């Protein structure tokens, strides 16, 4: 077996294309490896193809073409084993309102063929903080508790891989912290985590590696650190000793005065080094009280990559 939890080759999915409905290619030949034991971010704007990819992995959508291997099992040749290797926490809150959490986990475990002696419903409920709600009807649970139950249901068959589809969308800070605490524990125990999120700071903090999908294409796949290193842009925040009369000027940099009186100076490290930026500040007659720099963050990388793809498509 390889060192990858998931291996995808030439994955395509086309919707429609019959009668008057034009075909829409949701995935355009994706090649992607997700290493075992990693926390892997799957990012992209709305409509990029993330949900289609996840639903194919979960066995909920039939692919048009390509090969998918999950924990070493070919999805076409060993569908039961490949599905058993993965658990999915969906974004939508779909729960049977008349099942209590413990009963819901028992039913879910039965659907996956988990023998009663191997079920750990109470242990899983304790993990997600629902032990005191084990026998309460799901319809009486708050939105945050329902999200916890979705996570619990994804874990009942002890999967090797856990997919979290927008797990913190619309939740409070306490639930978000609880969720990430659980994710870190599961990952430390050897589980591979795949995360989709619109909160890029979460991906930056949690993920070892990241893939970015846009319009069905894989536009980037690298370690989080390498992705952040792709941008040459850097920002220097200068706090002047007194109010500024004249802004510094130099080729390759732009200056913005912020509400608190500090100067935000953006510059390209290939064109300009930090010393030249400081020289331009001093040449403008500015006495520096404090200075700090800020590296590019994941949001800037994400926007840069998706805008590049959009510009290329517009030019075609």
ZADO-1210 file (C-alpha; in nm, 4 decimals, padded with zeros to 6 digits):
<atoms>
<atom x="00.0000" y="00.0000" z="00.0000" code="UNK" pos="1"/>
<atom x="00.1174" y="00.3521" z="-00.0758" code="UNK" pos="2"/>
<atom x="00.1629" y="00.6323" z="00.1719" code="UNK" pos="3"/>
<atom x="-00.1499" y="00.8054" z="00.0445" code="UNK" pos="4"/>
<atom x="-00.4927" y="00.7945" z="00.2034" code="UNK" pos="5"/>
<atom x="-00.6568" y="00.8939" z="-00.1257" code="UNK" pos="6"/>
<atom x="-00.5295" y="00.8747" z="-00.4838" code="UNK" pos="7"/>
<atom x="-00.7265" y="01.0401" z="-00.7652" code="UNK" pos="8"/>
<atom x="-00.6372" y="01.0186" z="-01.1326" code="UNK" pos="9"/>
<atom x="-00.8141" y="01.1889" z="-01.4236" code="UNK" pos="10"/>
<atom x="-01.1330" y="01.2478" z="-01.2251" code="UNK" pos="11"/>
<atom x="-01.4094" y="01.4010" z="-01.4339" code="UNK" pos="12"/>
<atom x="-01.7736" y="01.4740" z="-01.3656" code="UNK" pos="13"/>
<atom x="-02.0147" y="01.6155" z="-01.6230" code="UNK" pos="14"/>
<atom x="-02.3742" y="01.7100" z="-01.5457" code="UNK" pos="15"/>
<atom x="-02.6503" y="01.7497" z="-01.8034" code="UNK" pos="16"/>
<atom x="-02.5757" y="01.7464" z="-02.1720" code="UNK" pos="17"/>
<atom x="-02.9035" y="01.5872" z="-02.2866" code="UNK" pos="18"/>
<atom x="-03.1772" y="01.7586" z="-02.4833" code="UNK" pos="19"/>
<atom x="-03.1790" y="02.1343" z="-02.4289" code="UNK" pos="20"/>
<atom x="-02.9672" y="02.1172" z="-02.1143" code="UNK" pos="21"/>
<atom x="-02.6051" y="02.2104" z="-02.1898" code="UNK" pos="22"/>
<atom x="-02.3382" y="01.9947" z="-02.0334" code="UNK" pos="23"/>
<atom x="-02.1574" y="02.1332" z="-01.7316" code="UNK" pos="24"/>
<atom x="-01.8146" y="01.9939" z="-01.6494" code="UNK" pos="25"/>
<atom x="-01.7844" y="02.0138" z="-01.2714" code="UNK" pos="26"/>
<atom x="-01.4477" y="01.8358" z="-01.2554" code="UNK" pos="27"/>
<atom x="-01.2013" y="01.8524" z="-01.5441" code="UNK" pos="28"/>
<atom x="-00.9523" y="01.5707" z="-01.4978" code="UNK" pos="29"/>
<atom x="-00.8358" y="01.6106" z="-01.1373" code="UNK" pos="30"/>
<atom x="-00.5141" y="01.4372" z="-01.0294" code="UNK" pos="31"/>
<atom x="-00.4635" y="01.4496" z="-00.6533" code="UNK" pos="32"/>
<atom x="-00.2856" y="01.2548" z="-00.3785" code="UNK" pos="33"/>
<atom x="-00.3729" y="01.3065" z="-00.0124" code="UNK" pos="34"/>
<atom x="-00.1079" y="01.1710" z="00.2280" code="UNK" pos="35"/>
<atom x="-00.2005" y="00.9442" z="00.5158" code="UNK" pos="36"/>
<atom x="-00.2060" y="01.1071" z="00.8557" code="UNK" pos="37"/>
<atom x="-00.2290" y="01.4616" z="00.7208" code="UNK" pos="38"/>
<atom x="-00.4768" y="01.7405" z="00.7772" code="UNK" pos="39"/>
<atom x="-00.5488" y="01.8310" z="00.4164" code="UNK" pos="40"/>
<atom x="-00.7319" y="02.1447" z="00.3065" code="UNK" pos="41"/>
<atom x="-00.9563" y="02.1395" z="-00.0007" code="UNK" pos="42"/>
<atom x="-01.0320" y="02.5003" z="-00.0911" code="UNK" pos="43"/>
<atom x="-01.2071" y="02.6863" z="-00.3682" code="UNK" pos="44"/>
<atom x="-01.4803" y="02.9432" z="-00.4371" code="UNK" pos="45"/>
<atom x="-01.8477" y="02.8492" z="-00.4559" code="UNK" pos="46"/>
<atom x="-01.9142" y="02.6269" z="-00.7559" code="UNK" pos="47"/>
<atom x="-01.5501" y="02.5274" z="-00.7893" code="UNK" pos="48"/>
<atom x="-01.6204" y="02.1520" z="-00.7682" code="UNK" pos="49"/>
<atom x="-01.5314" y="02.0797" z="-00.4045" code="UNK" pos="50"/>
<atom x="-01.8695" y="01.9337" z="-00.3101" code="UNK" pos="51"/>
<atom x="-01.8775" y="01.7219" z="-00.6249" code="UNK" pos="52"/>
<atom x="-01.5360" y="01.5798" z="-00.5396" code="UNK" pos="53"/>
<atom x="-01.6380" y="01.5047" z="-00.1808" code="UNK" pos="54"/>
<atom x="-01.9633" y="01.3412" z="-00.2902" code="UNK" pos="55"/>
<atom x="-01.7735" y="01.1196" z="-00.5334" code="UNK" pos="56"/>
<atom x="-01.5378" y="01.0127" z="-00.2527" code="UNK" pos="57"/>
<atom x="-01.8387" y="00.9378" z="-00.0310" code="UNK" pos="58"/>
<atom x="-02.0053" y="00.7319" z="-00.3033" code="UNK" pos="59"/>
<atom x="-02.2994" y="00.9711" z="-00.3342" code="UNK" pos="60"/>
<atom x="-02.2185" y="01.0898" z="-00.6877" code="UNK" pos="61"/>
<atom x="-02.1132" y="00.8675" z="-00.9781" code="UNK" pos="62"/>
<atom x="-01.8055" y="00.9968" z="-01.1572" code="UNK" pos="63"/>
<atom x="-01.7996" y="01.0389" z="-01.5345" code="UNK" pos="64"/>
<atom x="-01.4407" y="00.9196" z="-01.5742" code="UNK" pos="65"/>
<atom x="-01.1207" y="00.8620" z="-01.3796" code="UNK" pos="66"/>
<atom x="-00.9909" y="00.6432" z="-01.0993" code="UNK" pos="67"/>
<atom x="-01.0303" y="00.6863" z="-00.7233" code="UNK" pos="68"/>
<atom x="-00.8507" y="00.4805" z="-00.4588" code="UNK" pos="69"/>
<atom x="-00.9453" y="00.5249" z="-00.0933" code="UNK" pos="70"/>
<atom x="-00.7106" y="00.3697" z="00.1635" code="UNK" pos="71"/>
<atom x="-00.5759" y="00.1449" z="-00.1118" code="UNK" pos="72"/>
<atom x="-00.9184" y="00.0254" z="-00.2303" code="UNK" pos="73"/>
<atom x="-01.0286" y="00.0983" z="-00.5853" code="UNK" pos="74"/>
<atom x="-01.3682" y="00.2638" z="-00.5666" code="UNK" pos="75"/>
<atom x="-01.5018" y="00.0663" z="-00.8650" code="UNK" pos="76"/>
<atom x="-01.3635" y="-00.2757" z="-00.7747" code="UNK" pos="77"/>
<atom x="-01.4059" y="-00.2546" z="-00.3947" code="UNK" pos="78"/>
<atom x="-01.6910" y="-00.0087" z="-00.3319" code="UNK" pos="79"/>
<atom x="-01.7828" y="-00.1389" z="00.0154" code="UNK" pos="80"/>
<atom x="-01.4261" y="-00.1296" z="00.1457" code="UNK" pos="81"/>
<atom x="-01.3586" y="00.2141" z="00.0010" code="UNK" pos="82"/>
<atom x="-01.6764" y="00.3579" z="00.1548" code="UNK" pos="83"/>
<atom x="-01.5993" y="00.1968" z="00.4905" code="UNK" pos="84"/>
<atom x="-01.2612" y="00.3721" z="00.4947" code="UNK" pos="85"/>
<atom x="-01.4113" y="00.7213" z="00.4858" code="UNK" pos="86"/>
<atom x="-01.6511" y="00.9168" z="00.7056" code="UNK" pos="87"/>
<atom x="-01.8131" y="01.2416" z="00.5960" code="UNK" pos="88"/>
<atom x="-01.9492" y="01.5210" z="00.8120" code="UNK" pos="89"/>
<atom x="-02.1773" y="01.7058" z="00.5676" code="UNK" pos="90"/>
<atom x="-02.2426" y="02.0770" z="00.5679" code="UNK" pos="91"/>
<atom x="-02.6219" y="02.0358" z="00.5676" code="UNK" pos="92"/>
<atom x="-02.7961" y="01.9557" z="00.8968" code="UNK" pos="93"/>
<atom x="-02.9844" y="01.6435" z="00.7841" code="UNK" pos="94"/>
<atom x="-03.0951" y="01.4458" z="01.0923" code="UNK" pos="95"/>
<atom x="-03.3972" y="01.2333" z="01.1781" code="UNK" pos="96"/>
<atom x="-03.5789" y="01.4501" z="01.4336" code="UNK" pos="97"/>
<atom x="-03.7279" y="01.1488" z="01.6155" code="UNK" pos="98"/>
<atom x="-03.3996" y="00.9683" z="01.6847" code="UNK" pos="99"/>
<atom x="-03.2029" y="01.0375" z="02.0010" code="UNK" pos="100"/>
<atom x="-02.8240" y="01.0734" z="01.9491" code="UNK" pos="101"/>
<atom x="-02.7373" y="00.7297" z="02.0896" code="UNK" pos="102"/>
<atom x="-03.0044" y="00.5608" z="01.8779" code="UNK" pos="103"/>
<atom x="-02.8919" y="00.7543" z="01.5699" code="UNK" pos="104"/>
<atom x="-02.5343" y="00.6319" z="01.6171" code="UNK" pos="105"/>
<atom x="-02.6502" y="00.2734" z="01.6678" code="UNK" pos="106"/>
<atom x="-02.8538" y="00.2848" z="01.3457" code="UNK" pos="107"/>
<atom x="-02.5633" y="00.4408" z="01.1561" code="UNK" pos="108"/>
<atom x="-02.3246" y="00.1746" z="01.2881" code="UNK" pos="109"/>
<atom x="-02.5688" y="-00.0959" z="01.1817" code="UNK" pos="110"/>
<atom x="-02.5850" y="00.0452" z="00.8294" code="UNK" pos="111"/>
<atom x="-02.2074" y="00.0139" z="00.8088" code="UNK" pos="112"/>
<atom x="-02.2202" y="-00.3431" z="00.9431" code="UNK" pos="113"/>
<atom x="-02.0356" y="-00.2649" z="01.2667" code="UNK" pos="114"/>
<atom x="-02.0970" y="-00.5545" z="01.5131" code="UNK" pos="115"/>
<atom x="-02.2578" y="-00.4520" z="01.8425" code="UNK" pos="116"/>
<atom x="-01.9486" y="-00.5570" z="02.0378" code="UNK" pos="117"/>
<atom x="-01.7370" y="-00.3118" z="01.8335" code="UNK" pos="118"/>
<atom x="-01.9680" y="-00.0120" z="01.8601" code="UNK" pos="119"/>
<atom x="-01.8516" y="00.2823" z="02.0689" code="UNK" pos="120"/>
<atom x="-02.1577" y="00.5054" z="02.0660" code="UNK" pos="121"/>
<atom x="-02.1204" y="00.6361" z="02.4206" code="UNK" pos="122"/>
<atom x="-01.7474" y="00.6960" z="02.3751" code="UNK" pos="123"/>
<atom x="-01.8121" y="00.8946" z="02.0572" code="UNK" pos="124"/>
<atom x="-02.0892" y="01.0966" z="02.2215" code="UNK" pos="125"/>
<atom x="-01.8486" y="01.1847" z="02.5026" code="UNK" pos="126"/>
<atom x="-01.5873" y="01.2896" z="02.2468" code="UNK" pos="127"/>
<atom x="-01.8239" y="01.5421" z="02.0889" code="UNK" pos="128"/>
<atom x="-01.9736" y="01.6580" z="02.4196" code="UNK" pos="129"/>
<atom x="-02.3197" y="01.5035" z="02.3800" code="UNK" pos="130"/>
<atom x="-02.3117" y="01.2394" z="02.6531" code="UNK" pos="131"/>
<atom x="-02.5759" y="01.4260" z="02.8537" code="UNK" pos="132"/>
<atom x="-02.8000" y="01.4438" z="02.5438" code="UNK" pos="133"/>
<atom x="-02.7698" y="01.0755" z="02.4518" code="UNK" pos="134"/>
<atom x="-03.1417" y="01.0098" z="02.4899" code="UNK" pos="135"/>
<atom x="-03.2821" y="01.3478" z="02.3857" code="UNK" pos="136"/>
<atom x="-03.4684" y="01.3731" z="02.0565" code="UNK" pos="137"/>
<atom x="-03.2574" y="01.5283" z="01.7822" code="UNK" pos="138"/>
<atom x="-03.5308" y="01.7864" z="01.7182" code="UNK" pos="139"/>
<atom x="-03.4674" y="01.9307" z="02.0664" code="UNK" pos="140"/>
<atom x="-03.0958" y="01.9856" z="02.0031" code="UNK" pos="141"/>
<atom x="-02.9525" y="02.3273" z="01.9232" code="UNK" pos="142"/>
<atom x="-02.7854" y="02.3924" z="01.5881" code="UNK" pos="143"/>
<atom x="-02.4410" y="02.3503" z="01.7426" code="UNK" pos="144"/>
<atom x="-02.5382" y="02.0211" z="01.9052" code="UNK" pos="145"/>
<atom x="-02.6718" y="01.8929" z="01.5738" code="UNK" pos="146"/>
<atom x="-02.3360" y="01.9667" z="01.4139" code="UNK" pos="147"/>
<atom x="-02.1683" y="01.7675" z="01.6909" code="UNK" pos="148"/>
<atom x="-02.4051" y="01.4803" z="01.6183" code="UNK" pos="149"/>
<atom x="-02.3146" y="01.4921" z="01.2495" code="UNK" pos="150"/>
<atom x="-01.9492" y="01.4570" z="01.3473" code="UNK" pos="151"/>
<atom x="-02.0350" y="01.1662" z="01.5756" code="UNK" pos="152"/>
<atom x="-02.2257" y="00.9880" z="01.2967" code="UNK" pos="153"/>
<atom x="-01.9244" y="01.0229" z="01.0674" code="UNK" pos="154"/>
<atom x="-01.7115" y="00.8388" z="01.3251" code="UNK" pos="155"/>
<atom x="-01.9317" y="00.5387" z="01.4106" code="UNK" pos="156"/>
<atom x="-01.7599" y="00.2963" z="01.1717" code="UNK" pos="157"/>
<atom x="-01.4075" y="00.3966" z="01.2811" code="UNK" pos="158"/>
<atom x="-01.2991" y="00.5368" z="00.9413" code="UNK" pos="159"/>
<atom x="-00.9375" y="00.5959" z="00.8468" code="UNK" pos="160"/>
<atom x="-01.0333" y="00.9209" z="00.6732" code="UNK" pos="161"/>
<atom x="-01.2658" y="01.1945" z="00.7987" code="UNK" pos="162"/>
<atom x="-01.4037" y="01.4579" z="00.5611" code="UNK" pos="163"/>
<atom x="-01.5284" y="01.7814" z="00.7200" code="UNK" pos="164"/>
<atom x="-01.7360" y="01.9833" z="00.4753" code="UNK" pos="165"/>
<atom x="-01.7575" y="02.3436" z="00.6011" code="UNK" pos="166"/>
<atom x="-01.7777" y="02.2180" z="00.9622" code="UNK" pos="167"/>
<atom x="-01.7676" y="02.5589" z="01.1321" code="UNK" pos="168"/>
<atom x="-02.0011" y="02.7515" z="00.9013" code="UNK" pos="169"/>
<atom x="-02.2313" y="02.9571" z="01.1224" code="UNK" pos="170"/>
<atom x="-02.1197" y="02.8100" z="01.4549" code="UNK" pos="171"/>
<atom x="-02.0130" y="02.9942" z="01.7683" code="UNK" pos="172"/>
<atom x="-01.6560" y="03.0237" z="01.8936" code="UNK" pos="173"/>
<atom x="-01.6998" y="02.7624" z="02.1672" code="UNK" pos="174"/>
<atom x="-01.8185" y="02.4958" z="01.9237" code="UNK" pos="175"/>
<atom x="-01.5443" y="02.5860" z="01.6771" code="UNK" pos="176"/>
<atom x="-01.2770" y="02.5416" z="01.9435" code="UNK" pos="177"/>
<atom x="-01.4307" y="02.2117" z="02.0556" code="UNK" pos="178"/>
<atom x="-01.4387" y="02.0869" z="01.6983" code="UNK" pos="179"/>
<atom x="-01.0747" y="02.1711" z="01.6274" code="UNK" pos="180"/>
<atom x="-00.9696" y="02.0170" z="01.9572" code="UNK" pos="181"/>
<atom x="-01.1394" y="01.6934" z="01.8503" code="UNK" pos="182"/>
<atom x="-00.9873" y="01.7118" z="01.5024" code="UNK" pos="183"/>
<atom x="-00.6381" y="01.7489" z="01.6459" code="UNK" pos="184"/>
<atom x="-00.6960" y="01.4503" z="01.8760" code="UNK" pos="185"/>
<atom x="-00.8272" y="01.2318" z="01.5937" code="UNK" pos="186"/>
<atom x="-00.5360" y="01.3316" z="01.3715" code="UNK" pos="187"/>
<atom x="-00.2860" y="01.2621" z="01.6518" code="UNK" pos="188"/>
<atom x="-00.4374" y="00.9120" z="01.6733" code="UNK" pos="189"/>
<atom x="-00.3594" y="00.8577" z="01.3050" code="UNK" pos="190"/>
<atom x="-00.6776" y="00.9661" z="01.1261" code="UNK" pos="191"/>
<atom x="-00.6435" y="01.1540" z="00.7984" code="UNK" pos="192"/>
<atom x="-00.8534" y="01.4719" z="00.7953" code="UNK" pos="193"/>
<atom x="-00.9839" y="01.6433" z="00.4797" code="UNK" pos="194"/>
<atom x="-01.1219" y="01.9915" z="00.5428" code="UNK" pos="195"/>
<atom x="-01.3190" y="02.2287" z="00.3249" code="UNK" pos="196"/>
<atom x="-01.3738" y="02.5741" z="00.4672" code="UNK" pos="197"/>
<atom x="-01.4372" y="02.9351" z="00.3690" code="UNK" pos="198"/>
<atom x="-01.2446" y="03.0496" z="00.6762" code="UNK" pos="199"/>
<atom x="-00.8989" y="03.0648" z="00.5255" code="UNK" pos="200"/>
<atom x="-00.7355" y="03.1430" z="00.8594" code="UNK" pos="201"/>
<atom x="-00.8580" y="02.8025" z="00.9786" code="UNK" pos="202"/>
<atom x="-00.6997" y="02.6279" z="00.6839" code="UNK" pos="203"/>
<atom x="-00.3783" y="02.8198" z="00.7398" code="UNK" pos="204"/>
<atom x="-00.3683" y="02.7160" z="01.1052" code="UNK" pos="205"/>
<atom x="-00.4920" y="02.3570" z="01.0751" code="UNK" pos="206"/>
<atom x="-00.3743" y="02.2159" z="00.7416" code="UNK" pos="207"/>
<atom x="-00.0403" y="02.0554" z="00.6577" code="UNK" pos="208"/>
<atom x="-00.1135" y="02.0661" z="00.2862" code="UNK" pos="209"/>
<atom x="-00.3711" y="02.2421" z="00.0696" code="UNK" pos="210"/>
<atom x="-00.5270" y="02.1912" z="-00.2723" code="UNK" pos="211"/>
<atom x="-00.7143" y="02.4739" z="-00.4429" code="UNK" pos="212"/>
<atom x="-00.9845" y="02.3949" z="-00.6995" code="UNK" pos="213"/>
<atom x="-01.1357" y="02.6540" z="-00.9320" code="UNK" pos="214"/>
<atom x="-01.3901" y="02.5897" z="-01.2086" code="UNK" pos="215"/>
<atom x="-01.3243" y="02.2158" z="-01.1894" code="UNK" pos="216"/>
<atom x="-00.9469" y="02.2452" z="-01.2265" code="UNK" pos="217"/>
<atom x="-00.6795" y="02.1852" z="-00.9668" code="UNK" pos="218"/>
<atom x="-00.4947" y="02.5182" z="-00.9698" code="UNK" pos="219"/>
<atom x="-00.2556" y="02.4534" z="-00.6795" code="UNK" pos="220"/>
<atom x="-00.1488" y="02.1734" z="-00.4488" code="UNK" pos="221"/>
<atom x="00.1361" y="02.2187" z="-00.2043" code="UNK" pos="222"/>
<atom x="00.2290" y="02.2428" z="00.1602" code="UNK" pos="223"/>
<atom x="00.0737" y="02.5375" z="00.3392" code="UNK" pos="224"/>
<atom x="00.4170" y="02.6903" z="00.3947" code="UNK" pos="225"/>
<atom x="00.5109" y="02.6652" z="00.0254" code="UNK" pos="226"/>
<atom x="00.1813" y="02.8159" z="-00.0857" code="UNK" pos="227"/>
<atom x="00.2353" y="03.1107" z="00.1443" code="UNK" pos="228"/>
<atom x="00.5830" y="03.1485" z="-00.0014" code="UNK" pos="229"/>
<atom x="00.4485" y="03.1792" z="-00.3569" code="UNK" pos="230"/>
<atom x="00.3693" y="03.5469" z="-00.3216" code="UNK" pos="231"/>
<atom x="00.6551" y="03.7914" z="-00.3282" code="UNK" pos="232"/>
<atom x="00.4410" y="04.0638" z="-00.1810" code="UNK" pos="233"/>
<atom x="00.5189" y="04.1862" z="00.1670" code="UNK" pos="234"/>
<atom x="00.3711" y="04.4590" z="00.3845" code="UNK" pos="235"/>
<atom x="00.5558" y="04.6890" z="00.6218" code="UNK" pos="236"/>
<atom x="00.3569" y="04.8732" z="00.8892" code="UNK" pos="237"/>
<atom x="00.5316" y="05.1960" z="00.9936" code="UNK" pos="238"/>
<atom x="00.4245" y="05.3984" z="01.2996" code="UNK" pos="239"/>
<atom x="00.5522" y="05.7573" z="01.2562" code="UNK" pos="240"/>
<atom x="00.6573" y="05.9704" z="01.5501" code="UNK" pos="241"/>
<atom x="00.4420" y="06.2616" z="01.4289" code="UNK" pos="242"/>
<atom x="00.1619" y="06.3014" z="01.1715" code="UNK" pos="243"/>
<atom x="00.2863" y="06.2556" z="00.8142" code="UNK" pos="244"/>
<atom x="00.2893" y="06.5482" z="00.5694" code="UNK" pos="245"/>
<atom x="00.4384" y="06.3629" z="00.2713" code="UNK" pos="246"/>
<atom x="00.4108" y="05.9957" z="00.1824" code="UNK" pos="247"/>
<atom x="00.7259" y="05.8023" z="00.0903" code="UNK" pos="248"/>
<atom x="00.7738" y="05.7154" z="-00.2763" code="UNK" pos="249"/>
<atom x="00.9746" y="05.4475" z="-00.4549" code="UNK" pos="250"/>
<atom x="00.9354" y="05.2228" z="-00.7564" code="UNK" pos="251"/>
<atom x="00.7752" y="04.8902" z="-00.6665" code="UNK" pos="252"/>
<atom x="00.5884" y="04.9989" z="-00.3551" code="UNK" pos="253"/>
<atom x="00.2494" y="05.1454" z="-00.2657" code="UNK" pos="254"/>
<atom x="00.1617" y="05.3369" z="00.0499" code="UNK" pos="255"/>
<atom x="-00.1678" y="05.3681" z="00.2329" code="UNK" pos="256"/>
<atom x="-00.2396" y="05.5787" z="00.5414" code="UNK" pos="257"/>
<atom x="-00.4511" y="05.3816" z="00.7879" code="UNK" pos="258"/>
<atom x="-00.7107" y="05.5209" z="01.0280" code="UNK" pos="259"/>
<atom x="-00.4753" y="05.4922" z="01.3245" code="UNK" pos="260"/>
<atom x="-00.2125" y="05.7078" z="01.1502" code="UNK" pos="261"/>
<atom x="00.0208" y="05.4208" z="01.0621" code="UNK" pos="262"/>
<atom x="00.1487" y="05.3695" z="00.7091" code="UNK" pos="263"/>
<atom x="00.0847" y="05.0384" z="00.5332" code="UNK" pos="264"/>
<atom x="00.3580" y="04.9958" z="00.2724" code="UNK" pos="265"/>
<atom x="00.3202" y="04.7080" z="00.0250" code="UNK" pos="266"/>
<atom x="00.6190" y="04.6121" z="-00.1832" code="UNK" pos="267"/>
<atom x="00.7531" y="04.3349" z="-00.4029" code="UNK" pos="268"/>
<atom x="01.0552" y="04.1655" z="-00.2497" code="UNK" pos="269"/>
<atom x="01.2038" y="04.0950" z="-00.5924" code="UNK" pos="270"/>
<atom x="01.2006" y="04.4643" z="-00.6828" code="UNK" pos="271"/>
<atom x="01.2677" y="04.6222" z="-00.3469" code="UNK" pos="272"/>
<atom x="01.4337" y="04.5141" z="-00.0249" code="UNK" pos="273"/>
<atom x="01.3302" y="04.6261" z="00.3236" code="UNK" pos="274"/>
<atom x="01.6261" y="04.8615" z="00.3592" code="UNK" pos="275"/>
<atom x="01.5217" y="05.0563" z="00.0493" code="UNK" pos="276"/>
<atom x="01.1680" y="05.0892" z="00.1870" code="UNK" pos="277"/>
<atom x="01.3010" y="05.2341" z="00.5131" code="UNK" pos="278"/>
<atom x="01.5272" y="05.4700" z="00.3180" code="UNK" pos="279"/>
<atom x="01.2241" y="05.6004" z="00.1262" code="UNK" pos="280"/>
<atom x="01.0410" y="05.6561" z="00.4541" code="UNK" pos="281"/>
<atom x="01.3293" y="05.8578" z="00.5954" code="UNK" pos="282"/>
<atom x="01.3696" y="06.0525" z="00.2669" code="UNK" pos="283"/>
<atom x="01.0077" y="06.1657" z="00.3127" code="UNK" pos="284"/>
<atom x="01.1115" y="06.3272" z="00.6419" code="UNK" pos="285"/>
<atom x="00.9338" y="06.0677" z="00.8564" code="UNK" pos="286"/>
<atom x="01.0760" y="05.9753" z="01.1954" code="UNK" pos="287"/>
<atom x="00.9959" y="05.6098" z="01.2694" code="UNK" pos="288"/>
<atom x="00.8649" y="05.5223" z="01.6134" code="UNK" pos="289"/>
<atom x="00.7889" y="05.1568" z="01.5372" code="UNK" pos="290"/>
<atom x="00.7974" y="04.9222" z="01.2384" code="UNK" pos="291"/>
<atom x="00.6823" y="04.5685" z="01.1720" code="UNK" pos="292"/>
<atom x="00.6361" y="04.3494" z="00.8671" code="UNK" pos="293"/>
<atom x="00.3587" y="04.1156" z="00.7629" code="UNK" pos="294"/>
<atom x="00.3959" y="03.8188" z="00.5295" code="UNK" pos="295"/>
<atom x="00.1313" y="03.7226" z="00.2758" code="UNK" pos="296"/>
<atom x="-00.1493" y="03.5139" z="00.4221" code="UNK" pos="297"/>
<atom x="-00.3460" y="03.2280" z="00.2698" code="UNK" pos="298"/>
<atom x="-00.6301" y="03.4567" z="00.1612" code="UNK" pos="299"/>
<atom x="-00.3917" y="03.6555" z="-00.0566" code="UNK" pos="300"/>
<atom x="-00.2525" y="03.3360" z="-00.2105" code="UNK" pos="301"/>
<atom x="-00.6038" y="03.2029" z="-00.2705" code="UNK" pos="302"/>
<atom x="-00.7230" y="03.5230" z="-00.4377" code="UNK" pos="303"/>
<atom x="-00.4083" y="03.5468" z="-00.6471" code="UNK" pos="304"/>
<atom x="-00.4441" y="03.1927" z="-00.7821" code="UNK" pos="305"/>
<atom x="-00.8171" y="03.2083" z="-00.8522" code="UNK" pos="306"/>
<atom x="-00.7887" y="03.5489" z="-01.0206" code="UNK" pos="307"/>
<atom x="-00.5105" y="03.4168" z="-01.2426" code="UNK" pos="308"/>
<atom x="-00.7290" y="03.1268" z="-01.3564" code="UNK" pos="309"/>
<atom x="-01.0259" y="03.3585" z="-01.4168" code="UNK" pos="310"/>
<atom x="-00.8112" y="03.5951" z="-01.6223" code="UNK" pos="311"/>
<atom x="-00.6821" y="03.3089" z="-01.8368" code="UNK" pos="312"/>
<atom x="-01.0343" y="03.1819" z="-01.9032" code="UNK" pos="313"/>
<atom x="-01.1565" y="03.5305" z="-01.9923" code="UNK" pos="314"/>
<atom x="-00.8721" y="03.5681" z="-02.2424" code="UNK" pos="315"/>
<atom x="-00.9594" y="03.2444" z="-02.4224" code="UNK" pos="316"/>
</atoms>
